[in-house]
Amino acid sequence: MANRQVAPGLPFDIEALTAAQQRGLDAFSTASRITAESLQGCMRRQLELTQQLMEDMRSSLGSLRAEDPRDMAGLVGQQIQQMTSCLDRSFACGREVTEMFAASQREAWEVLQECCRTNIAELGGETQETATVVGGTAAQAADTPARTTEEAARRAKRTETGAA
């Protein structure tokens, strides 16, 4: 890291930071693409499974026949059995689609994690100095909304009491 040229007044290598930012953008782009493609695939599969389940339900309910038209208990029992079977299949389909999406989310997350690992390794020894500079800026940024809110509350209170 010592052989890198550091910009005057800055405790980090601008080129390394720029490369890290580019890797971050590329990683987010890749993760977004993975997520979008996966979502499309999950939606297609969910549609296929729903159509299949509806057809199965239609055919199974259409095949219900009581051997004795007065045997309503037997017919109701058949309906319950077939609907239970359809519900079990629909839960299995839901699990399948959920697992597909979870797998793609893991893949997208791994892309982002790898980018972070690479950036940390690349910025290596400079991270402490960078963290100090960025940490001060981040603390100021985090404090700003609180100060702004407090100031607005004080102004509102002065307005209510008639003080200028």
TADA-V847070 format. One record per pair of residues at least 24 apart in sequence whose ideal C-beta (glycine too) atoms are under 10 Angstrom apart, sorted by the first residue. I is the first residue (numbers start at 1). J is the second residue. Records with the same first field share a line. If there is no record, write none. Layout:
# TADA-V847070
I: J ; J
This chain:
# TADA-V847070
1: 122 ; 123 ; 124 ; 125 ; 126
2: 125
4: 126
6: 126 ; 129
10: 129 ; 130 ; 133
11: 126 ; 128 ; 129 ; 130 ; 131 ; 132 ; 133
12: 123 ; 126 ; 127 ; 129 ; 130 ; 133 ; 134
13: 122 ; 123 ; 126 ; 130
16: 119 ; 122 ; 123 ; 124 ; 126 ; 130
17: 119 ; 122 ; 123 ; 126 ; 130
19: 118 ; 119 ; 122 ; 123
20: 115 ; 116 ; 118 ; 119 ; 120 ; 122 ; 123 ; 130
21: 119
23: 114 ; 115 ; 116 ; 118 ; 119 ; 122
24: 112 ; 115 ; 116 ; 118 ; 119
25: 115
26: 111 ; 115
27: 108 ; 111 ; 112 ; 113 ; 114 ; 115 ; 116 ; 118 ; 119
28: 108 ; 111 ; 112 ; 115
29: 111
30: 107 ; 108 ; 111 ; 112 ; 114 ; 115
31: 104 ; 105 ; 107 ; 108 ; 109 ; 110 ; 111 ; 112 ; 113 ; 115
32: 108 ; 111
33: 108 ; 111
34: 104 ; 105 ; 106 ; 107 ; 108 ; 109 ; 110 ; 111
35: 101 ; 104 ; 105 ; 107 ; 108 ; 109
36: 104 ; 108
37: 104
38: 100 ; 101 ; 102 ; 103 ; 104 ; 105 ; 107 ; 108
39: 100 ; 101 ; 104 ; 105
41: 97 ; 100 ; 101 ; 104
42: 96 ; 97 ; 98 ; 99 ; 100 ; 101 ; 102 ; 103 ; 104
43: 97 ; 101
44: 97
45: 93 ; 96 ; 97 ; 100 ; 101
46: 93 ; 94 ; 96 ; 97 ; 98 ; 100 ; 101
47: 97
48: 93 ; 97
49: 89 ; 90 ; 92 ; 93 ; 94 ; 96 ; 97
50: 90 ; 93 ; 97
52: 89 ; 93
53: 86 ; 87 ; 89 ; 90 ; 92 ; 93
54: 86 ; 90
56: 82 ; 85 ; 86 ; 89 ; 90
57: 82 ; 83 ; 85 ; 86 ; 87 ; 89 ; 90
60: 85 ; 86
61: 86
